[in-house]
């Protein structure tokens, strides 16, 4: 059952990554489907719905703080109130970040965001460096979904690493 859930999650996220890279947009139905699949993955953890809801609310507050800092930074930089969503970040990127909040313990949600943002910056910078006519837009959903699917694949190999534990902390919800 776990492998089937991993496969469903991976397929949906890879389809979203493809659409983000190819068309610069993702169909709304895929966001709902990814939330459903990630919720199923989280509910398999046997933590209980209330604990999962608490983690999700905390993760949403973390996102709100990040978006507030981003808005403050660009408002100060530009000298006026700056619109962050749909100008600097796409609505789809924000929805995907919130959707990933369904499956992570809050501490590890911060690790995942930091790691996937760092991966995005490094890989996309290398791509732009070697591709002369590249777009200035960064396909964030593409990179974040690839990072998450990589974690799922690594976890499913059973090489002594559990996606639920990382340095004694729960990685996804446990």
N, C-alpha and C positions, 0 to 999 in steps of 0.2 A: 504493500500500500504506500509506503514511504517513497519507493522508487517510482511508482506511478505518479505520485504527487510532484516529485522532483521533475519528472519528464513533462508533465503538463505545465508547470511553472516555467520551465526552461523554454518550451515551445512558444508560449505566449510572449515571454520576454524577448526571445530572439526575433519573433515577428515584429514586435514593437521596435526593436533596435534597427531592423531592416527598414521599416517605414520611416523612422526618424532620419536615418542616413540617406535614404533614397529620395524621399518626398518632402523632408523637413516638416512633417506633421505626422501625427499618429491618430488613427480613428478612435472616436470616443468609446466605442464598444470594447476596444482592447484595454482601456484603462479599467473599465468595470470588470472585465474578465481577469485582468491581472490582480485586482483587489480581491476578487473571489478566490483565485488560486492561492495567493499569498495568505489569505485568511485561513484557508484549509490547511496550509502548511503550518501556520501558527497554532491552530486548534489541535493539531496532532501532538503538540508538546505536553498535553495533560496539565497545563498550568491553571486552567479555568478561565472562563470568559471575563471575569472581573479583573483578574491580574493582567490579562492581555489588554483589556480596555484601559487600565491604569497606565501600562507601558505606552499604549498608543497616544493617550492624552499627553503624557510627558514628552513623547517624541514630537507631537504637534507643537508643543510649547517651545521645544528646542528649535524647530523650524521657524516658528514665529520670531524668536529672538534672532536667528540668522538673517531672516528677511528684514527685520527692523535695523540691524546693523548695516546690512547692504544698502538699504534705503537711506539711512543716515549718512553713510560714506559718500554715496553719489549726490546726495542733496548738498552736502558741504562742498564737495568737489566742483559742482556746477553752480553753486551759489543760489539755487532755488530748489523747490520741492521736485524730486525726481520720481518718475513712474518706473518702478522696477519690473513688475510683471508685464509681459508683452513688449517690453522694450529691451531689457537686459536679460531677463529670463523668460522663457516661454511658459505659458500656463500649463502646457503638458509636462515640462520639467518640474514645475512645482507640484503638480498632481502625482508624478512618479515618486518624487522625494517623500511626499506624505504617504504614499502607498507602501513604500519600503518601511515606513514607521510601524506598520502592522506586525512585522516579524522580528524586530530587533528589541533586545533589552536596551534601555536608554543609553547606557554607557557605550555599548557596542554600536548603537546607531550613530553616535558621534564618530567612532572609529571608522565605520563604513563610509559615512559622508566624507570624512577627511581623506581616507584612502582613495575613494572613487574620484573625488575632486582632484586630488594630486595625480592620479593615473590619467585623468582627462587632460589636465594641463600638460603633462609630460608627453603623452602620446600624440595629442593634437599639435603641440608645438613641433615635434619631430615631423609630423605629416606636413605641416605648413612649410617647414624648412626645406623639405625635399620636393614639394609640389609647388610649382610657380604660380599656377592659376587657381589656387584654393580659395574657398569662401572664407569670410571672416566669422561666419557663424559656427558655433561649436555644437555638435550633436550630443548634448549631455545625456539624453536618454540612452543613446547608443552605447556610450562608454559605461554608464552606471549599470545597465542591464548586462553587459558583457562581464563586468566585475562580479555581479551577483550570480550569474550562471556559472562563472568560474568557481565561485565558492561552493555552489551546489555540486558541481562535478567533483571537486576535490573532496567534499564530504562523502559523496557516494562511493568513492574508491575504497573507503575503510582503511586508509593508511595510518591508523592510530590518531587521526584528527577527527574530532566531532565538531560539526558546525555549531553545536550548542555550547561548547566550552572553548575558551581561549584565555589562557593564563589564569585559570580559576574563575573567570567571569563567564556568565552566559553570553554566548555570541548571538545566536538567534534566541528566541525565547526557549526556555528549557522546560 
